[in-house]
Amino acid sequence: MSNHALRDKDYDLVSTIYHAAQGEDLCRQYMEDAEKQGDKDAAQFFQEVREQNQQLVKKGKELLRNRL
């Protein structure tokens, strides 16, 4: 394996970043749905989860950047 090949741990980082980004997008949609239905508590929950996913994506990208 060359030094430039994507190792399993790096693939795992990419996969985790991808899924966190998907979760962020889904939570945005869920938050909008909750807001349309007037459910402020659910909207707030989805916003909090969205923000956590945003942080995970950011941290994952930093980790990946340092490895490739």
matplotlib code that plots the C-alpha trace (Angstrom):
import matplotlib.pyplot as plt

x = [0.0, 1.4, 1.5, -1.2, -3.7, -6.8, -6.5, -9.4, -9.4, -9.3, -12.3, -14.1, -13.5, -14.9, -17.9, -18.6, -18.3, -20.7, -23.3, -23.0, -23.5, -26.6, -27.9, -27.4, -29.4, -32.2, -32.5, -32.8, -35.8, -37.3, -36.8, -38.6, -41.5, -41.8, -41.8, -44.5, -46.6, -46.0, -44.0, -41.3, -39.9, -39.3, -37.9, -35.4, -34.4, -33.7, -31.8, -29.6, -28.9, -28.2, -25.6, -24.0, -23.7, -22.2, -19.5, -18.8, -18.5, -16.0, -14.0, -13.9, -12.7, -9.9, -8.9, -9.0, -7.1, -4.2, -4.0, -4.1]
y = [0.0, 3.4, 6.3, 8.0, 5.1, 5.7, 3.6, 2.1, 4.7, 7.5, 5.9, 5.6, 9.4, 10.2, 8.0, 9.5, 13.0, 12.1, 10.7, 13.6, 16.0, 14.0, 14.1, 17.9, 18.2, 15.9, 17.8, 21.1, 19.5, 18.1, 21.5, 23.3, 20.7, 21.2, 25.0, 24.7, 22.7, 25.1, 22.6, 24.9, 22.2, 19.7, 22.4, 23.4, 19.7, 19.3, 22.6, 21.3, 18.0, 19.9, 22.1, 19.0, 17.4, 20.6, 20.5, 16.8, 17.6, 20.4, 18.3, 15.3, 17.5, 18.9, 15.3, 14.1, 17.2, 16.3, 12.7, 13.1]
z = [0.0, -0.9, 1.5, -0.5, -0.4, 1.7, 4.9, 6.7, 9.5, 6.9, 5.0, 8.4, 9.0, 5.5, 6.1, 9.5, 8.1, 5.4, 7.7, 10.1, 7.2, 6.1, 9.6, 9.7, 6.5, 7.7, 11.0, 9.1, 7.3, 10.5, 12.2, 9.4, 9.6, 13.3, 13.0, 10.3, 12.7, 15.6, 17.7, 19.2, 21.5, 18.7, 16.4, 19.2, 19.6, 15.9, 15.9, 18.7, 17.0, 13.7, 15.6, 17.1, 13.6, 12.3, 15.0, 14.2, 10.5, 11.3, 13.7, 11.3, 8.4, 10.6, 11.6, 8.0, 6.7, 9.0, 7.8, 4.0]

ax = plt.figure().add_subplot(projection="3d")
ax.plot(x, y, z, "-o")
ax.set_aspect("equal")
plt.show()
